[in-house]
Amino acid sequence: MVLLHLLLEWKQNLNLSLAAVYINHQLRGRESELDQQFVEEFCEAKKIPIYVETINIKKFAGENKYSIEEAGHLLRERVYRKYLKETKFDAVATAHNLNDQAETVLMHILEGTGLDGLAGIYLQKKGIVRPLLFATRHEIETYASQKKIQYREDRSNKDLRFKRNKIRHQLLPFLTQEFSLAKLDNFLKMSLILQEWFSYSEKYVETLGKKVKIDKQKAVFKASDFQKQFSGIQLKLLESILQSLIGAKTELDFNNFQGLKMWLETDKDGTKFQLYREVLVSRRDENLVFQRIPKFQSKIKLEIPAENVYNLTESGIQFILKEVKPDLVKFTENHSVEFIDREKVKFPLILRNWKSGDKFQPLGSSFNRLVSDFLTDLRIEFPRKKDVLVLEQNGEIIAIPNFRISEKYKLTPQTRRVLKIELRNDKQSRNSTDR
């Protein structure tokens, strides 16, 4: 409401044409309806055109295995893009503020972000602008009070089940009290510097991308040209190649990125590395070859009676359980191979797709987590997310192959027997030896 008030104040000076977009998320019943009514009445009084969209976030999140926050972000952006295209307006302005920026950067740090995460909320990007990003929430509320601007507050902003709200109501006040974090300006300064850097790096990656030879489901790039780049550029280039092969924007898991770099250091022709669920990388002469492979089938439920090699032909994967000697255990950044305590495992096991409500205790954690939240924290997005598998014993998840084992089944100094878990694409398995 403050942003709309300011735009109305400056409308004539800036030669603006204004309209409002209201999105009803259908999350708070009657409260959502009253919010919508409040905005519609304001726009009618001020003669502002308003476009109203009603979206069922819970349904969309459930069908696509997103968190509510993730689904809301995605659907709102879709609505913005829709109206930018249909109405021919130049930009959508949202009222994100300096507190939002600090919360976002802190949340990304806690999730294990790369440089992208430190860039936070963009001041402007692809038709969406944030004119209030410099102002704190307190300054905005003070302005609203002084100008007698009425507004309604979403009570879910205080719900501590959401990570952002925990940061807002618990972490930031703690940092303010214990570390004298009185001003949040440094979060904005750092973000704006990185945003400028990414604007430059995107153009540089576009130039590099012209050297990538793409033919149907294959991309070829010179290995030496890749290896001499800064890690941030390498990551962006890989994501660009994945997008070209898969046809959708893809964020590469940092562990997979590190695994690829370690694999490259071995400098062995003929070996393959699974960069992404649908993409294998191989070295041929001086080139890196990125090959798209068939997607995994979405429905898998396999009973595993004993240690063995299990080929799921229709799904294009191979699952291997094999007991190995403890002195042969070798941990790497590539989670396609994991090791657990064999004496804690009782057959039969079940390998299946994860489902809503699944919980497990990730390695290194002291408590159970929803698998959905765990994957979201790793920034695993649809469509990759829907194909994630879990290995369970009597209803308890032992591991999420390719991602993490359970803390309860980890190796300890007392471990005498070791079970190796390996998940491969079947094409990959035919071209490699058992490790």
Residue pairs with C-beta under 8 A, 6 or more apart in sequence:
1 42
1 144
1 149
1 150
1 151
2 95
2 132
2 140
2 143
2 144
2 147
2 149
2 151
3 93
3 94
3 95
3 131
3 132
4 18
4 20
4 42
4 48
5 147
5 149
6 131
7 16
7 18
7 93
8 18
8 46
8 48
10 16
11 18
17 89
18 48
18 49
19 48
19 49
19 50
19 51
19 87
19 89
20 39
20 43
20 48
20 49
20 50
20 51
21 50
21 51
21 52
21 53
21 79
21 80
21 83
21 92
22 36
22 39
22 40
22 50
22 51
22 52
22 53
23 52
23 53
23 54
23 55
23 75
23 76
23 79
24 32
24 33
24 35
24 36
24 52
24 53
24 54
24 55
25 32
25 55
25 57
25 72
26 32
26 54
26 55
26 56
26 57
26 58
27 57
27 58
27 68
27 156
28 35
28 154
28 155
28 156
31 154
31 155
34 152
35 152
35 154
36 52
38 150
38 152
39 50
40 50
40 52
42 48
42 150
43 49
43 50
44 50
51 83
51 87
53 79
55 75
55 79
57 68
57 71
57 72
57 75
58 68
60 66
60 71
60 75
61 67
61 68
61 70
61 71
62 356
64 71
64 382
64 386
65 354
65 356
65 372
65 382
65 385
65 386
66 74
66 376
66 382
66 385
67 372
67 373
67 376
68 162
69 162
69 163
69 164
70 376
70 381
77 128
80 92
80 127
80 128
81 127
83 89
83 92
84 91
84 92
84 127
90 127
91 124
91 127
91 128
91 129
92 127
92 128
92 129
93 128
93 129
93 130
93 131
94 128
94 129
94 130
95 130
95 132
95 140
96 121
96 130
96 132
96 133
97 132
97 133
97 135
97 136
97 137
97 140
98 133
98 134
98 135
98 136
98 137
98 184
98 185
98 187
98 188
99 136
99 137
99 168
99 172
99 184
100 121
100 133
100 137
101 120
101 121
101 133
101 184
101 187
101 188
101 191
102 172
102 184
102 187
103 164
103 167
103 168
103 172
104 120
104 121
104 164
105 117
105 118
105 120
105 187
105 190
105 191
106 167
106 171
106 172
107 163
107 164
107 167
108 117
108 118
108 120
109 117
109 118
110 163
110 167
111 117
111 377
111 378
111 379
112 254
112 377
114 232
114 235
114 254
115 194
115 197
115 198
115 232
116 198
118 190
118 191
118 194
119 191
119 194
119 195
119 198
120 187
120 191
121 130
121 133
121 191
122 128
122 130
122 195
123 129
123 130
123 133
123 192
123 195
124 130
132 140
133 188
134 188
136 184
143 149
144 151
156 162
157 165
157 168
158 165
158 169
159 165
160 166
160 169
160 170
172 181
175 181
176 182
201 232
201 233
201 236
202 236
204 233
205 233
205 236
205 237
205 240
208 225
208 229
208 233
208 237
209 237
209 240
209 241
211 221
211 222
211 225
212 219
212 220
212 221
212 237
212 240
212 241
212 244
213 219
213 220
213 221
214 220
214 244
214 245
217 245
217 291
217 292
218 245
218 289
218 290
218 291
218 292
219 241
219 244
219 245
219 289
219 290
220 287
220 288
220 289
220 290
221 237
221 241
221 287
221 288
221 290
222 286
222 287
222 288
223 264
223 283
223 286
223 287
223 288
224 286
226 234
226 237
226 288
227 264
229 237
231 257
231 261
234 257
234 261
235 252
235 257
238 252
238 257
238 260
238 275
239 249
239 250
239 251
239 252
241 290
242 250
242 252
242 275
242 276
242 279
242 290
243 249
243 250
245 278
245 279
245 290
245 292
246 276
246 278
246 279
246 292
248 383
250 276
250 381
250 384
251 379
251 381
252 275
252 276
253 378
253 379
253 380
255 333
255 334
255 335
256 274
256 275
256 276
256 334
258 333
259 273
259 332
259 333
259 334
260 273
260 275
260 281
262 332
262 333
262 334
263 271
263 273
263 281
263 334
264 283
267 283
268 283
269 283
269 284
269 285
270 282
270 283
270 431
271 282
271 283
271 432
272 280
272 281
272 282
272 428
272 431
272 432
273 280
273 281
273 282
273 334
274 280
274 281
274 334
274 336
274 424
274 425
274 428
275 281
275 290
276 384
277 295
277 296
277 384
277 387
278 292
278 293
278 294
278 295
279 290
279 291
279 292
279 293
280 290
280 291
280 293
280 425
280 427
280 428
281 288
281 289
281 290
281 291
282 288
282 289
282 291
283 289
293 316
293 425
293 427
293 428
294 316
295 316
295 383
295 387
296 315
296 316
296 317
296 387
297 312
297 314
297 315
297 316
298 353
298 386
298 387
299 353
300 312
300 315
300 351
300 352
300 353
300 389
301 350
301 351
301 352
301 353
302 310
302 312
302 319
302 350
302 351
302 352
303 348
303 349
303 350
304 310
304 319
304 321
304 347
304 348
304 349
304 350
304 351
304 391
305 347
305 348
306 321
306 347
306 348
307 321
307 322
307 323
307 419
308 320
308 321
309 318
309 319
309 320
310 318
310 319
310 320
310 321
310 351
311 318
311 426
312 318
312 319
312 426
313 426
316 425
316 426
316 427
317 423
317 424
317 425
317 426
318 423
318 424
318 425
318 426
318 428
318 429
319 351
319 401
319 422
319 423
319 424
320 420
320 421
320 422
320 423
320 424
320 434
321 349
321 419
321 420
321 421
321 422
322 419
322 420
322 422
322 434
323 342
323 417
323 418
323 419
323 420
324 339
324 418
324 419
324 420
325 418
326 411
326 415
326 416
326 417
326 418
328 418
329 339
329 411
329 418
331 339
335 401
335 402
335 403
335 404
336 401
336 402
336 422
336 423
336 424
337 420
337 421
337 422
337 435
338 399
338 401
338 405
338 420
338 421
338 422
339 405
339 411
339 418
339 419
339 420
339 421
340 398
340 399
340 405
340 406
340 409
340 410
340 411
340 418
340 419
340 421
341 409
341 410
341 411
341 412
341 415
341 417
341 418
341 419
342 417
342 418
342 419
343 415
343 416
343 417
344 408
344 409
345 393
345 398
345 409
345 419
346 393
346 394
349 391
349 392
349 393
349 398
350 391
350 392
350 393
351 389
351 390
351 391
351 401
352 389
352 390
352 392
353 386
353 387
353 388
353 389
353 390
354 371
354 372
354 375
354 388
354 389
354 390
354 400
356 372
357 370
358 370
358 371
358 372
358 390
358 397
359 368
359 369
359 370
359 371
359 397
360 368
360 369
360 371
360 374
360 390
360 396
360 397
360 400
360 406
361 367
361 368
361 369
361 406
361 407
361 408
362 369
362 374
362 404
362 406
362 407
363 404
363 405
363 406
363 407
363 410
364 407
365 407
366 407
371 388
371 390
371 397
371 400
374 400
374 403
374 404
375 385
375 388
375 403
378 403
380 388
380 403
388 400
388 402
388 403
389 400
389 401
389 402
389 423
390 397
390 399
390 400
390 401
391 397
391 398
391 399
391 400
391 401
391 421
392 398
396 406
396 408
397 406
398 405
398 406
398 409
399 405
399 406
399 409
399 421
401 421
401 422
401 423
402 423
405 421
411 418
422 435
424 432
